[in-house]
Amino acid sequence: MVNILNKKYLNGIYLKRSKHTANNDTQVMPVPDKVIISMSQHMGSPCIPLVSVGEAVCVGQKIGETTQKSGPPIHASVSGVVTDLREIKTLAVFPVQSIVIRTDKTQTVCPELTKPVIKTKADFIRAVYESGLVGLGGAGFPTHRKLNIEKGSAGELLINAAECEPYITSDNREILEHPRDVIEGIKLVCTHLEIGQAVIGVEENKPDAIAILRNLCKNENRISVRALPSLYPQGAEKALIYSLTKKIVPENALPLDVGVIVMNVTSIAALYRYTQTGMPLLSRRVSVAGNLIKNPGNIRVPIGTKVDDLIAFWCARLTLCLWRWKEICRS
């Protein structure tokens, strides 16, 4: 066990680099036969289903919403027919209401989707809410609540592109595949919230991502890119804030209390794309890697996809361990 009181480890620890999927272009998974969409995908009250069994749904259609709007709405990631409304157990053990959709494989887009009109800060926050966006770094905090601040109350926007976990490369692929969306998303947030400076923090073991971002930022006076040591947990919010600003967020305080906002790099790009298309967050890039995976890679999957469907798509030959995983899921 690492002694975290040792000065050698005060800023983090070095883990074995296992980012074998860093150079793998994102593959798009075919639409599965069915999806199970949880009504609890963010911190806060779960959404209430807005659809009934037997109802046809389209891609991007709003199918769940909270009464207090404490969390963003949830949308259908596929087109098809609702076959069940049932509770499922999550990794957190407690049961969650979910919507089961049998897909029709046509991916018919909801005709009501339109590009948002943003003229005021209120319009901007409403658009963030309707996008269905939560923090994609793992915490799942509703983005519209994070960004609903007084103009000018945050001096810096920090973009978390550290991705310090040993195997995951999904954020790295976002930068390599959609770097302009990242930069435009930063400019969008800074403009509407009147934030003066933005810093993108990237671990130094991603030189290609750093080079691309720095090239795009060379004429952007308020956006800079900072290479960070490849340490774990560099991507933890408070650790990232200290690495980039030397500010310490007190216990039970928020980043805004020290004048900063932190957003995940994929989140900021997804928000920009929504403002340009009106298509809410419906999919997630997932890194599939590890000793049991024959062909590791990055896959974009519809939200609600079952884990065994994801693994089966990527792997030509499954191991005994995967079989045991399925048995556990059935029990």
C-alpha positions in Angstrom: 0.0 0.0 0.0 1.3 3.5 -0.9 2.0 5.7 2.1 0.3 8.9 1.0 2.0 10.9 3.8 5.3 10.3 2.1 6.4 13.6 0.3 7.1 11.5 -2.8 3.4 10.8 -3.2 1.8 14.1 -2.0 0.8 15.1 -5.5 -0.2 11.6 -6.7 1.3 8.3 -7.8 2.7 7.0 -11.0 0.7 4.1 -12.4 1.6 1.7 -15.2 0.5 3.3 -18.5 -1.9 0.9 -20.2 -3.5 3.3 -22.7 -3.4 0.8 -25.6 -6.5 2.3 -27.2 -5.1 5.8 -27.5 -4.5 5.5 -31.2 -7.7 3.6 -32.0 -10.3 5.7 -33.9 -13.7 5.6 -32.3 -15.9 2.8 -33.8 -19.7 3.3 -33.9 -21.6 0.4 -32.4 -24.6 -0.8 -34.5 -28.0 -0.1 -32.8 -28.7 -3.0 -30.4 -32.0 -4.9 -30.3 -33.0 -3.1 -27.2 -31.9 -0.5 -24.7 -32.7 -0.1 -21.1 -32.6 3.6 -20.2 -32.3 4.5 -16.5 -34.3 7.4 -15.2 -31.4 8.2 -12.7 -28.4 9.4 -14.7 -27.4 12.4 -12.7 -26.9 13.6 -9.1 -30.3 14.6 -7.8 -33.9 13.3 -8.1 -34.6 10.6 -10.7 -36.6 11.5 -13.8 -40.3 10.5 -14.1 -41.1 8.6 -17.3 -43.0 10.6 -19.9 -43.9 7.6 -22.1 -46.1 4.5 -21.7 -45.7 0.8 -22.7 -46.6 0.4 -26.4 -45.7 4.0 -27.3 -43.5 4.6 -30.3 -40.5 6.9 -29.7 -38.0 8.6 -31.9 -34.3 9.5 -31.5 -33.9 12.6 -29.3 -37.4 12.5 -28.0 -37.7 13.5 -24.3 -38.8 10.4 -22.4 -38.1 11.4 -18.8 -38.0 14.6 -16.7 -37.8 15.7 -13.0 -40.6 17.7 -11.5 -38.2 20.2 -10.0 -35.9 20.3 -13.0 -33.1 19.5 -10.5 -31.6 17.2 -13.1 -31.7 17.4 -16.9 -34.3 15.5 -19.0 -33.5 12.1 -20.5 -34.0 11.4 -24.2 -34.5 8.3 -26.3 -31.2 7.2 -27.8 -32.9 5.0 -30.4 -36.2 4.8 -32.3 -38.6 2.0 -31.5 -41.3 0.9 -29.2 -41.5 1.1 -25.4 -41.9 -2.5 -24.2 -41.6 -2.2 -20.5 -41.3 0.3 -17.5 -39.5 -1.5 -14.8 -37.1 -1.1 -11.9 -33.5 -2.4 -12.2 -30.7 -2.6 -9.7 -27.7 -0.4 -10.4 -24.2 -0.8 -9.2 -25.3 1.4 -6.2 -27.7 -1.5 -5.3 -30.9 0.6 -5.0 -33.6 0.0 -7.6 -34.1 2.6 -10.4 -37.0 3.1 -12.7 -36.0 2.4 -16.3 -37.6 2.4 -19.8 -37.0 -0.6 -22.1 -37.2 0.2 -25.8 -37.2 -2.4 -28.5 -35.4 -0.7 -31.4 -36.6 -0.6 -35.0 -33.1 0.0 -36.3 -34.3 3.0 -38.4 -33.0 5.7 -36.0 -35.9 8.0 -37.0 -35.1 11.5 -35.5 -37.8 13.3 -33.5 -39.3 15.9 -35.7 -39.6 18.4 -32.8 -35.8 18.7 -32.4 -34.6 22.2 -33.4 -31.4 24.2 -32.9 -31.7 26.3 -29.8 -31.9 30.1 -30.2 -29.5 31.6 -27.6 -29.6 35.4 -27.2 -29.4 35.8 -23.4 -27.8 34.0 -20.5 -31.3 32.6 -19.6 -31.5 31.2 -23.1 -28.1 29.6 -22.7 -28.9 27.9 -19.4 -32.2 26.6 -20.8 -30.3 25.2 -23.8 -27.8 23.5 -21.4 -30.7 22.0 -19.5 -32.5 20.7 -22.7 -29.3 19.1 -24.0 -29.5 16.5 -21.2 -25.9 17.1 -20.4 -24.3 16.0 -17.1 -20.6 15.9 -16.3 -19.1 13.2 -18.4 -16.0 12.9 -16.2 -17.8 10.5 -13.9 -19.6 12.5 -11.2 -22.8 13.1 -13.2 -23.5 16.6 -11.9 -26.1 18.4 -13.9 -24.3 20.9 -16.2 -27.1 23.4 -16.2 -26.9 23.7 -12.4 -23.1 24.1 -12.6 -23.2 26.9 -15.2 -26.2 28.7 -13.7 -24.0 31.3 -11.9 -23.9 35.1 -11.8 -22.0 36.5 -14.8 -18.4 37.2 -13.9 -18.5 35.3 -10.7 -15.9 32.8 -12.1 -12.6 34.1 -13.2 -11.4 30.9 -14.8 -12.9 27.9 -16.7 -10.7 24.8 -16.2 -11.1 22.0 -18.7 -10.4 18.6 -17.4 -8.6 16.6 -20.1 -6.2 14.8 -17.7 -7.7 11.4 -18.0 -5.4 9.8 -15.4 -7.1 6.4 -15.2 -4.7 3.7 -16.6 -6.9 2.3 -19.4 -9.4 5.0 -20.4 -8.7 7.0 -23.6 -12.2 8.3 -24.5 -11.4 11.9 -23.6 -8.1 11.7 -25.5 -10.0 10.5 -28.6 -12.5 13.4 -28.2 -9.6 15.9 -28.5 -8.0 14.1 -31.5 -11.3 13.6 -33.4 -13.2 16.8 -32.5 -10.7 19.4 -31.3 -12.6 22.4 -32.8 -15.7 21.4 -30.9 -13.7 21.6 -27.7 -12.4 25.1 -28.4 -15.7 26.4 -29.6 -17.4 24.9 -26.5 -15.0 26.8 -24.3 -15.6 30.1 -26.1 -19.3 29.5 -25.8 -19.3 29.1 -22.1 -16.8 31.9 -21.5 -18.9 34.3 -23.6 -22.2 33.6 -21.9 -20.8 33.5 -18.4 -18.3 36.3 -18.9 -15.3 34.2 -17.9 -12.0 35.9 -18.7 -9.6 32.9 -18.9 -9.8 29.2 -19.7 -7.1 26.6 -19.2 -7.1 23.1 -20.6 -5.2 20.6 -18.4 -3.8 17.6 -20.3 -1.4 15.0 -18.9 2.0 15.1 -20.6 1.6 11.5 -21.8 -0.7 12.8 -24.5 1.6 14.9 -26.7 -0.5 14.6 -29.8 -3.6 16.0 -28.0 -1.5 18.8 -26.5 0.0 19.8 -29.9 -3.4 19.9 -31.6 -5.0 22.0 -28.9 -2.1 24.4 -28.7 -2.2 24.9 -32.5 -5.9 25.8 -32.3 -5.4 28.1 -29.4 -2.4 30.1 -30.8 -4.7 33.0 -31.7 -7.0 32.6 -28.7 -5.9 35.1 -26.0 -8.1 33.8 -23.3 -7.5 30.0 -23.8 -4.3 28.2 -22.9 -3.2 24.6 -22.7 -1.2 23.3 -19.8 0.8 20.0 -19.8 0.4 18.2 -16.4 2.5 15.4 -14.8 1.1 12.0 -15.5 0.0 11.2 -12.0 -3.0 9.6 -10.4 -5.4 11.1 -9.4 -4.6 14.2 -11.6 -8.1 14.2 -13.0 -9.8 14.5 -9.7 -11.5 17.9 -9.6 -9.8 19.4 -6.6 -6.4 18.0 -7.6 -6.8 19.5 -11.1 -7.7 22.9 -9.6 -4.6 22.9 -7.5 -2.4 21.7 -10.4 -3.6 24.5 -12.7 -4.2 27.4 -10.3 -2.5 26.5 -6.9 -5.9 27.2 -5.3 -7.1 24.9 -2.6 -10.8 24.1 -2.5 -11.8 23.8 1.2 -13.7 20.8 2.5 -17.4 21.1 1.8 -16.8 23.9 -0.6 -17.3 24.1 -4.4 -14.8 25.2 -7.1 -16.9 28.4 -7.6 -16.0 29.3 -4.0 -12.4 29.8 -5.2 -13.5 31.5 -8.5 -13.3 28.6 -10.9 -15.6 26.2 -12.9 -14.3 22.8 -14.0 -15.8 21.0 -17.0 -14.8 17.7 -18.6 -13.4 18.0 -22.1 -16.0 15.7 -23.7 -18.7 17.6 -21.9 -17.7 21.0 -23.3 -17.6 19.6 -26.8 -21.0 17.9 -26.5 -22.5 21.1 -25.3 -21.2 23.0 -28.4 -22.6 20.3 -30.7 -26.0 20.6 -29.1 -26.1 24.3 -29.7 -25.3 23.7 -33.3 -27.7 20.9 -34.0 -30.4 20.6 -31.2 -29.5 16.9 -30.9 -29.3 16.1 -27.1 -26.7 13.8 -25.5 -27.7 10.3 -26.7 -24.4 8.3 -26.8 -21.1 7.9 -25.0 -17.7 6.9 -26.2 -16.4 4.0 -24.1 -12.9 2.5 -23.8 -13.0 -1.3 -23.9 -9.7 -2.6 -22.7 -8.0 -4.9 -20.3 -6.3 -8.3 -20.2 -9.6 -10.1 -21.1 -10.2 -8.1 -24.2 -8.8 -9.5 -27.4 -9.2 -6.4 -29.5 -9.3 -3.3 -27.3 -10.6 0.0 -28.6 -13.0 2.9 -28.3 -16.7 2.5 -29.1 -19.5 5.0 -29.3 -22.6 3.3 -27.9 -26.2 4.5 -27.5 -27.1 5.3 -23.9 -29.0 2.3 -22.4 -26.9 -0.3 -24.2 -26.3 -3.5 -22.1 -22.7 -4.2 -21.2 -22.7 -7.7 -22.6 -24.0 -6.3 -26.0 -21.1 -3.9 -26.0 -18.5 -6.6 -25.2 -20.0 -9.0 -27.7 -19.8 -6.4 -30.4 -16.1 -5.8 -29.9 -14.8 -9.2 -29.1 -14.7 -12.1 -31.5 -14.0 -14.6 -28.7 -15.2 -14.2 -25.1 -13.5 -15.7 -22.1 -14.7 -17.7 -19.2 -14.5 -14.6 -17.1 -17.1 -12.9 -19.3 -19.3 -16.0 -19.1 -19.1 -15.7 -15.3 -20.0 -12.0 -15.5 -23.1 -12.9 -17.4 -24.1 -15.5 -14.8 -23.7 -12.9 -12.1 -25.9 -10.5 -14.0 -28.6 -13.1 -14.5 -28.6 -13.8 -10.7 
